[in-house]
């Protein structure tokens, strides 16, 4: 099993979340765009100090993180960061 560290960080230099009316999924529903920036791969040591672990920083706008604490659909947006890391391994 591969172990990866994904650090969730924030900066107001990343665009904030945008809500749009969703006509495809649910009439009258909302579709969210949650931009993020994925930093380059680097290696960090785990707690034992013996193992080097692939590490990425995934940066969101502060408002996105505030929403993530309050709303499930934003909490799920962290999966976008995970998918982006997965793509970087392909």
N, CA, C and O atoms as a GROMACS GRO file, in nm:
protein
  360
    1UNK      N    1   0.085  -0.118   0.000
    1UNK     CA    2   0.000   0.000   0.000
    1UNK      C    3   0.089   0.124   0.000
    1UNK      O    4   0.184   0.134   0.078
    2UNK      N    5   0.057   0.217  -0.087
    2UNK     CA    6   0.133   0.341  -0.099
    2UNK      C    7   0.078   0.445  -0.001
    2UNK      O    8  -0.043   0.467   0.005
    3UNK      N    9   0.165   0.506   0.073
    3UNK     CA   10   0.125   0.611   0.167
    3UNK      C   11   0.161   0.746   0.105
    3UNK      O   12   0.271   0.765   0.054
    4UNK      N   13   0.066   0.840   0.109
    4UNK     CA   14   0.087   0.975   0.056
    4UNK      C   15   0.036   1.075   0.158
    4UNK      O   16  -0.069   1.055   0.218
    5UNK      N   17   0.111   1.183   0.178
    5UNK     CA   18   0.063   1.294   0.260
    5UNK      C   19   0.001   1.398   0.167
    5UNK      O   20   0.062   1.438   0.068
    6UNK      N   21  -0.120   1.442   0.200
    6UNK     CA   22  -0.186   1.550   0.127
    6UNK      C   23  -0.219   1.658   0.228
    6UNK      O   24  -0.313   1.645   0.306
    7UNK      N   25  -0.140   1.765   0.227
    7UNK     CA   26  -0.162   1.876   0.319
    7UNK      C   27  -0.264   1.972   0.259
    7UNK      O   28  -0.247   2.018   0.146
    8UNK      N   29  -0.368   2.002   0.334
    8UNK     CA   30  -0.468   2.098   0.290
    8UNK      C   31  -0.430   2.234   0.350
    8UNK      O   32  -0.424   2.250   0.472
    9UNK      N   33  -0.405   2.330   0.262
    9UNK     CA   34  -0.365   2.465   0.304
    9UNK      C   35  -0.457   2.566   0.238
    9UNK      O   36  -0.539   2.529   0.153
   10UNK      N   37  -0.443   2.693   0.275
   10UNK     CA   38  -0.530   2.794   0.214
   10UNK      C   39  -0.453   2.922   0.186
   10UNK      O   40  -0.353   2.954   0.251
   11UNK      N   41  -0.504   2.996   0.087
   11UNK     CA   42  -0.448   3.125   0.049
   11UNK      C   43  -0.555   3.203  -0.025
   11UNK      O   44  -0.632   3.146  -0.103
   12UNK      N   45  -0.560   3.334  -0.001
   12UNK     CA   46  -0.657   3.416  -0.075
   12UNK      C   47  -0.608   3.444  -0.217
   12UNK      O   48  -0.677   3.513  -0.293
   13UNK      N   49  -0.492   3.392  -0.254
   13UNK     CA   50  -0.443   3.405  -0.392
   13UNK      C   51  -0.504   3.300  -0.484
   13UNK      O   52  -0.491   3.309  -0.606
   14UNK      N   53  -0.572   3.200  -0.426
   14UNK     CA   54  -0.646   3.100  -0.505
   14UNK      C   55  -0.788   3.154  -0.520
   14UNK      O   56  -0.844   3.210  -0.425
   15UNK      N   57  -0.847   3.138  -0.636
   15UNK     CA   58  -0.984   3.186  -0.660
   15UNK      C   59  -1.081   3.120  -0.562
   15UNK      O   60  -1.065   3.004  -0.523
   16UNK      N   61  -1.182   3.195  -0.524
   16UNK     CA   62  -1.282   3.145  -0.431
   16UNK      C   63  -1.385   3.056  -0.499
   16UNK      O   64  -1.390   3.049  -0.621
   17UNK      N   65  -1.468   2.990  -0.420
   17UNK     CA   66  -1.571   2.902  -0.475
   17UNK      C   67  -1.680   2.982  -0.545
   17UNK      O   68  -1.710   3.096  -0.508
   18UNK      N   69  -1.739   2.921  -0.649
   18UNK     CA   70  -1.843   2.987  -0.726
   18UNK      C   71  -1.961   2.891  -0.741
   18UNK      O   72  -1.943   2.775  -0.780
   19UNK      N   73  -2.080   2.939  -0.709
   19UNK     CA   74  -2.202   2.859  -0.725
   19UNK      C   75  -2.269   2.894  -0.857
   19UNK      O   76  -2.280   3.010  -0.893
   20UNK      N   77  -2.314   2.791  -0.927
   20UNK     CA   78  -2.387   2.810  -1.052
   20UNK      C   79  -2.512   2.723  -1.046
   20UNK      O   80  -2.514   2.616  -0.984
   21UNK      N   81  -2.616   2.771  -1.112
   21UNK     CA   82  -2.738   2.691  -1.119
   21UNK      C   83  -2.710   2.564  -1.199
   21UNK      O   84  -2.652   2.570  -1.308
   22UNK      N   85  -2.750   2.451  -1.145
   22UNK     CA   86  -2.728   2.323  -1.210
   22UNK      C   87  -2.853   2.278  -1.282
   22UNK      O   88  -2.954   2.247  -1.219
   23UNK      N   89  -2.846   2.275  -1.414
   23UNK     CA   90  -2.961   2.231  -1.493
   23UNK      C   91  -2.948   2.083  -1.529
   23UNK      O   92  -3.049   2.015  -1.552
   24UNK      N   93  -2.826   2.034  -1.534
   24UNK     CA   94  -2.804   1.894  -1.573
   24UNK      C   95  -2.846   1.798  -1.462
   24UNK      O   96  -2.926   1.708  -1.484
   25UNK      N   97  -2.792   1.819  -1.343
   25UNK     CA   98  -2.815   1.724  -1.235
   25UNK      C   99  -2.954   1.735  -1.174
   25UNK      O  100  -3.026   1.636  -1.163
   26UNK      N  101  -2.990   1.855  -1.137
   26UNK     CA  102  -3.116   1.876  -1.067
   26UNK      C  103  -3.168   2.014  -1.101
   26UNK      O  104  -3.105   2.113  -1.066
   27UNK      N  105  -3.281   2.022  -1.168
   27UNK     CA  106  -3.334   2.155  -1.197
   27UNK      C  107  -3.352   2.236  -1.068
   27UNK      O  108  -3.411   2.188  -0.971
   28UNK      N  109  -3.300   2.357  -1.069
   28UNK     CA  110  -3.307   2.441  -0.950
   28UNK      C  111  -3.198   2.413  -0.849
   28UNK      O  112  -3.190   2.481  -0.747
   29UNK      N  113  -3.113   2.314  -0.876
   29UNK     CA  114  -3.004   2.280  -0.784
   29UNK      C  115  -2.884   2.370  -0.807
   29UNK      O  116  -2.887   2.459  -0.892
   30UNK      N  117  -2.779   2.345  -0.732
   30UNK     CA  118  -2.658   2.426  -0.741
   30UNK      C  119  -2.538   2.337  -0.772
   30UNK      O  120  -2.524   2.228  -0.715
   31UNK      N  121  -2.454   2.384  -0.860
   31UNK     CA  122  -2.328   2.318  -0.892
   31UNK      C  123  -2.216   2.411  -0.848
   31UNK      O  124  -2.219   2.531  -0.879
   32UNK      N  125  -2.118   2.359  -0.778
   32UNK     CA  126  -2.010   2.441  -0.726
   32UNK      C  127  -1.880   2.418  -0.802
   32UNK      O  128  -1.845   2.306  -0.838
   33UNK      N  129  -1.812   2.527  -0.826
   33UNK     CA  130  -1.675   2.522  -0.877
   33UNK      C  131  -1.585   2.560  -0.760
   33UNK      O  132  -1.598   2.669  -0.703
   34UNK      N  133  -1.494   2.471  -0.724
   34UNK     CA  134  -1.406   2.495  -0.609
   34UNK      C  135  -1.261   2.485  -0.659
   34UNK      O  136  -1.202   2.377  -0.658
   35UNK      N  137  -1.204   2.598  -0.702
   35UNK     CA  138  -1.067   2.598  -0.753
   35UNK      C  139  -0.966   2.562  -0.644
   35UNK      O  140  -0.989   2.586  -0.525
   36UNK      N  141  -0.855   2.504  -0.686
   36UNK     CA  142  -0.745   2.474  -0.595
   36UNK      C  143  -0.615   2.474  -0.674
   36UNK      O  144  -0.616   2.465  -0.797
   37UNK      N  145  -0.506   2.482  -0.602
   37UNK     CA  146  -0.373   2.473  -0.664
   37UNK      C  147  -0.300   2.357  -0.597
   37UNK      O  148  -0.299   2.345  -0.474
   38UNK      N  149  -0.240   2.272  -0.678
   38UNK     CA  150  -0.167   2.156  -0.626
   38UNK      C  151  -0.018   2.183  -0.640
   38UNK      O  152   0.031   2.208  -0.750
   39UNK      N  153   0.053   2.177  -0.529
   39UNK     CA  154   0.197   2.202  -0.530
   39UNK      C  155   0.273   2.082  -0.586
   39UNK      O  156   0.216   1.975  -0.605
   40UNK      N  157   0.401   2.101  -0.612
   40UNK     CA  158   0.482   1.993  -0.667
   40UNK      C  159   0.508   1.882  -0.564
   40UNK      O  160   0.501   1.904  -0.444
   41UNK      N  161   0.536   1.765  -0.615
   41UNK     CA  162   0.571   1.652  -0.530
   41UNK      C  163   0.700   1.682  -0.455
   41UNK      O  164   0.796   1.735  -0.511
   42UNK      N  165   0.700   1.648  -0.328
   42UNK     CA  166   0.822   1.654  -0.248
   42UNK      C  167   0.819   1.535  -0.152
   42UNK      O  168   0.714   1.474  -0.132
   43UNK      N  169   0.930   1.504  -0.095
   43UNK     CA  170   0.939   1.391  -0.002
   43UNK      C  171   0.957   1.444   0.140
   43UNK      O  172   1.039   1.533   0.165
   44UNK      N  173   0.878   1.389   0.233
   44UNK     CA  174   0.889   1.425   0.376
   44UNK      C  175   0.899   1.298   0.457
   44UNK      O  176   0.850   1.192   0.417
   45UNK      N  177   0.962   1.309   0.571
   45UNK     CA  178   0.975   1.194   0.660
   45UNK      C  179   0.847   1.175   0.742
   45UNK      O  180   0.782   1.273   0.779
   46UNK      N  181   0.811   1.050   0.768
   46UNK     CA  182   0.695   1.023   0.852
   46UNK      C  183   0.734   1.039   0.999
   46UNK      O  184   0.846   1.080   1.030
   47UNK      N  185   0.641   1.007   1.090
   47UNK     CA  186   0.665   1.026   1.234
   47UNK      C  187   0.788   0.951   1.283
   47UNK      O  188   0.858   0.999   1.372
   48UNK      N  189   0.815   0.835   1.226
   48UNK     CA  190   0.930   0.756   1.271
   48UNK      C  191   1.062   0.820   1.230
   48UNK      O  192   1.166   0.795   1.290
   49UNK      N  193   1.057   0.904   1.127
   49UNK     CA  194   1.178   0.968   1.077
   49UNK      C  195   1.259   0.880   0.985
   49UNK      O  196   1.361   0.923   0.932
   50UNK      N  197   1.215   0.755   0.965
   50UNK     CA  198   1.290   0.660   0.883
   50UNK      C  199   1.241   0.653   0.739
   50UNK      O  200   1.318   0.623   0.648
   51UNK      N  201   1.112   0.680   0.717
   51UNK     CA  202   1.054   0.662   0.584
   51UNK      C  203   1.027   0.795   0.516
   51UNK      O  204   0.976   0.889   0.578
   52UNK      N  205   1.063   0.804   0.388
   52UNK     CA  206   1.030   0.921   0.307
   52UNK      C  207   0.896   0.896   0.239
   52UNK      O  208   0.876   0.792   0.175
   53UNK      N  209   0.804   0.993   0.253
   53UNK     CA  210   0.669   0.979   0.202
   53UNK      C  211   0.643   1.086   0.096
   53UNK      O  212   0.674   1.204   0.117
   54UNK      N  213   0.587   1.046  -0.021
   54UNK     CA  214   0.548   1.147  -0.121
   54UNK      C  215   0.446   1.243  -0.060
   54UNK      O  216   0.349   1.200   0.003
   55UNK      N  217   0.467   1.373  -0.078
   55UNK     CA  218   0.384   1.475  -0.014
   55UNK      C  219   0.344   1.583  -0.115
   55UNK      O  220   0.425   1.626  -0.197
   56UNK      N  221   0.219   1.625  -0.106
   56UNK     CA  222   0.167   1.734  -0.188
   56UNK      C  223   0.096   1.834  -0.098
   56UNK      O  224   0.039   1.797   0.004
   57UNK      N  225   0.099   1.962  -0.137
   57UNK     CA  226   0.015   2.064  -0.076
   57UNK      C  227  -0.098   2.093  -0.172
   57UNK      O  228  -0.076   2.116  -0.291
   58UNK      N  229  -0.220   2.094  -0.121
   58UNK     CA  230  -0.338   2.127  -0.200
   58UNK      C  231  -0.397   2.254  -0.139
   58UNK      O  232  -0.445   2.253  -0.025
   59UNK      N  233  -0.393   2.363  -0.214
   59UNK     CA  234  -0.428   2.494  -0.161
   59UNK      C  235  -0.566   2.540  -0.211
   59UNK      O  236  -0.592   2.541  -0.332
   60UNK      N  237  -0.652   2.576  -0.117
   60UNK     CA  238  -0.786   2.627  -0.145
   60UNK      C  239  -0.798   2.771  -0.096
   60UNK      O  240  -0.717   2.815  -0.014
   61UNK      N  241  -0.896   2.842  -0.144
   61UNK     CA  242  -0.929   2.975  -0.092
   61UNK      C  243  -0.984   2.957   0.051
   61UNK      O  244  -1.050   2.858   0.078
   62UNK      N  245  -0.957   3.051   0.143
   62UNK     CA  246  -1.007   3.039   0.280
   62UNK      C  247  -1.158   3.019   0.289
   62UNK      O  248  -1.207   2.947   0.377
   63UNK      N  249  -1.233   3.083   0.200
   63UNK     CA  250  -1.378   3.068   0.201
   63UNK      C  251  -1.419   2.924   0.169
   63UNK      O  252  -1.516   2.872   0.225
   64UNK      N  253  -1.346   2.860   0.081
   64UNK     CA  254  -1.374   2.720   0.049
   64UNK      C  255  -1.360   2.633   0.172
   64UNK      O  256  -1.441   2.543   0.196
   65UNK      N  257  -1.256   2.658   0.251
   65UNK     CA  258  -1.236   2.578   0.373
   65UNK      C  259  -1.342   2.609   0.478
   65UNK      O  260  -1.386   2.519   0.549
   66UNK      N  261  -1.384   2.734   0.487
   66UNK     CA  262  -1.493   2.767   0.580
   66UNK      C  263  -1.620   2.694   0.542
   66UNK      O  264  -1.688   2.638   0.627
   67UNK      N  265  -1.651   2.696   0.412
   67UNK     CA  266  -1.769   2.624   0.364
   67UNK      C  267  -1.756   2.474   0.389
   67UNK      O  268  -1.854   2.407   0.421
   68UNK      N  269  -1.635   2.422   0.374
   68UNK     CA  270  -1.613   2.277   0.392
   68UNK      C  271  -1.647   2.233   0.534
   68UNK      O  272  -1.693   2.121   0.555
   69UNK      N  273  -1.625   2.321   0.630
   69UNK     CA  274  -1.659   2.287   0.768
   69UNK      C  275  -1.809   2.291   0.792
   69UNK      O  276  -1.859   2.229   0.886
   70UNK      N  277  -1.881   2.364   0.709
   70UNK     CA  278  -2.025   2.382   0.732
   70UNK      C  279  -2.113   2.301   0.638
   70UNK      O  280  -2.229   2.274   0.670
   71UNK      N  281  -2.060   2.263   0.522
   71UNK     CA  282  -2.146   2.200   0.420
   71UNK      C  283  -2.079   2.077   0.362
   71UNK      O  284  -1.963   2.082   0.322
   72UNK      N  285  -2.151   1.967   0.356
   72UNK     CA  286  -2.096   1.840   0.309
   72UNK      C  287  -2.043   1.848   0.166
   72UNK      O  288  -1.939   1.789   0.136
   73UNK      N  289  -2.114   1.919   0.076
   73UNK     CA  290  -2.068   1.922  -0.062
   73UNK      C  291  -1.932   1.989  -0.076
   73UNK      O  292  -1.856   1.957  -0.168
   74UNK      N  293  -1.899   2.081   0.014
   74UNK     CA  294  -1.766   2.141   0.011
   74UNK      C  295  -1.665   2.049   0.074
   74UNK      O  296  -1.551   2.042   0.028
   75UNK      N  297  -1.704   1.981   0.178
   75UNK     CA  298  -1.613   1.884   0.239
   75UNK      C  299  -1.572   1.781   0.135
   75UNK      O  300  -1.456   1.739   0.130
   76UNK      N  301  -1.666   1.741   0.052
   76UNK     CA  302  -1.638   1.643  -0.053
   76UNK      C  303  -1.545   1.699  -0.160
   76UNK      O  304  -1.486   1.621  -0.234
   77UNK      N  305  -1.531   1.830  -0.170
   77UNK     CA  306  -1.445   1.888  -0.274
   77UNK      C  307  -1.299   1.855  -0.251
   77UNK      O  308  -1.219   1.865  -0.344
   78UNK      N  309  -1.261   1.816  -0.129
   78UNK     CA  310  -1.123   1.776  -0.107
   78UNK      C  311  -1.087   1.656  -0.193
   78UNK      O  312  -0.970   1.632  -0.222
   79UNK      N  313  -1.189   1.581  -0.234
   79UNK     CA  314  -1.165   1.469  -0.324
   79UNK      C  315  -1.109   1.515  -0.458
   79UNK      O  316  -1.041   1.439  -0.527
   80UNK      N  317  -1.138   1.640  -0.497
   80UNK     CA  318  -1.079   1.694  -0.620
   80UNK      C  319  -0.928   1.699  -0.607
   80UNK      O  320  -0.856   1.668  -0.701
   81UNK      N  321  -0.881   1.738  -0.490
   81UNK     CA  322  -0.737   1.739  -0.465
   81UNK      C  323  -0.678   1.600  -0.472
   81UNK      O  324  -0.571   1.580  -0.528
   82UNK      N  325  -0.749   1.503  -0.414
   82UNK     CA  326  -0.702   1.364  -0.419
   82UNK      C  327  -0.696   1.314  -0.563
   82UNK      O  328  -0.600   1.248  -0.602
   83UNK      N  329  -0.801   1.345  -0.642
   83UNK     CA  330  -0.802   1.302  -0.781
   83UNK      C  331  -0.686   1.365  -0.858
   83UNK      O  332  -0.626   1.300  -0.945
   84UNK      N  333  -0.654   1.490  -0.828
   84UNK     CA  334  -0.545   1.558  -0.895
   84UNK      C  335  -0.411   1.491  -0.862
   84UNK      O  336  -0.325   1.476  -0.949
   85UNK      N  337  -0.394   1.451  -0.738
   85UNK     CA  338  -0.272   1.377  -0.699
   85UNK      C  339  -0.266   1.245  -0.774
   85UNK      O  340  -0.162   1.207  -0.826
   86UNK      N  341  -0.379   1.174  -0.779
   86UNK     CA  342  -0.384   1.048  -0.852
   86UNK      C  343  -0.339   1.066  -0.996
   86UNK      O  344  -0.263   0.985  -1.049
   87UNK      N  345  -0.387   1.174  -1.061
   87UNK     CA  346  -0.351   1.200  -1.201
   87UNK      C  347  -0.202   1.226  -1.217
   87UNK      O  348  -0.143   1.192  -1.319
   88UNK      N  349  -0.141   1.287  -1.115
   88UNK     CA  350   0.002   1.317  -1.126
   88UNK      C  351   0.087   1.190  -1.123
   88UNK      O  352   0.203   1.193  -1.164
   89UNK      N  353   0.031   1.079  -1.075
   89UNK     CA  354   0.104   0.952  -1.071
   89UNK      C  355   0.090   0.876  -1.201
   89UNK      O  356   0.167   0.784  -1.227
   90UNK      N  357  -0.008   0.912  -1.284
   90UNK     CA  358  -0.031   0.839  -1.410
   90UNK      C  359   0.073   0.873  -1.514
   90UNK      O  360   0.068   0.820  -1.626
   0.00000   0.00000   0.00000
